[in-house]
Structures are given as C-alpha cells and as structure tokens.
C-alpha cells in the first residue's frame, strides 16, 4: 500500500530485532530501493497501551527521523501501535499506515468486489484438512471485536453461550 501512496516509506519498528527483519522483508518484496529507513520506537509492546503519551512521542520522534531520511509514508510496524496513525498523519502531514486496518479494509473490499487471489498463480494448498464440526463450533465461540465500517464504533460480536455439560457422577 505504501508504494501506491508515495515514493519512499519508512517502517516504525518496536524492537531492534525487527529492524533487520524489516530490511529483509523489503528485499524479498523487491522494494528495498523505496525503503527510506526502519526507525526504532524503543517502547516495549506491553507498555504501548499503558503509556500512550510516551508511545506517541516515540512514534512522532521516529517519524520525524524517517521524514529526514526521505520517507513520505510511514508504516507502523506493530499492532500495538493501533490508534496512532490518525494523530501522526495529521501532525506529520504524510500518510501513516496501520497494517491491521489496511489488511481488514483490503479484505472487506475484496469480498465486496468478489475478488480473490489468482488460482493460476497461487493454486490450491496441498494437504488441507477441513475443520471438524467441533473445531468449527469452537471457532464460532471466539469473541471478536469488529469495527463497524459505517459508524467507526467498536461493536462486540455476539456469540451463543456454550451449555455446560451435565455431570454424570
């Protein structure tokens, strides 16, 4: 998405291990020449939501560094940074992408447009084992939080309560 929006992009990484990984992934996707930098936030994932001001300031500082290195789009490299994009985008005046939002809305639009991957290119996966009825039921019982695309309000998905098995002792 970032290469569709700009010439150069930077990734804001949470930990130093990600820096090398992000460079490798950019090379694998053949976009290294468009990667301006990978900037380290240096905020532990578990602290990101506990200390939102510290997280925002670290992201802002990293974003300014990235812009100084030629970035005209930022990618937030961790789902723990959800919620930072709108404020950063407004303050830095460049696109700021959250991977989970991009993925969600891309999938939503693919479904609405009845699009899927090319079967000629991707083919069917080998050795796929379908879910059993029990596995499917367990999957259905998981509670998700969906973002209502019209109201932008978090809407908890309703699930049926599982009946407790009767004791036989």
C-alpha positions, 0 to 999 in steps of 0.5 A: 500500500505504501508504494501506491501512496508515495515514493519512499516509506519508512517502517516504525519498528518496536524492537531492534530485532525487527529492524533487520527483519524489516530490511529483509522483508523489503528485499524479498518484496523487491522494494528495498530501493523505496525503503527510506529507513526502519526507525526504532520506537524503543517502547516495549509492546506491553507498555504501548497501551499503558503509556500512550503519551510516551508511545506517541512521542516515540512514534512522532520522534521516529517519524520525524527521523524517517521524514529526514531520511526521505520517507513520505509514508510511514508504516507502523510496524506493530499492532500495538501501535493501533490508534496512532496513525490518525494523530501522526498523519495529521501532525506529520502531514504524510500518510501513516499506515496501520497494517491491521486496518489496511489488511481488514479494509483490503479484505472487506473490499475484496469480498465486496468486489468478489475478488480473490487471489489468482488460482493460476498463480497461487493454486490450491494448498496441498494437504488441507484438512477441513475443520471438524464440526467441533473445531468449527463450533469452537471457532464460532465461540471466539469473541471478536471485536469488529469495527463497524465500517459505517459508524467507526464504533467498536461493536462486540460480536455476539456469540451463543453461550456454550451449555455446560455439560451435565455431570454424570457422577 
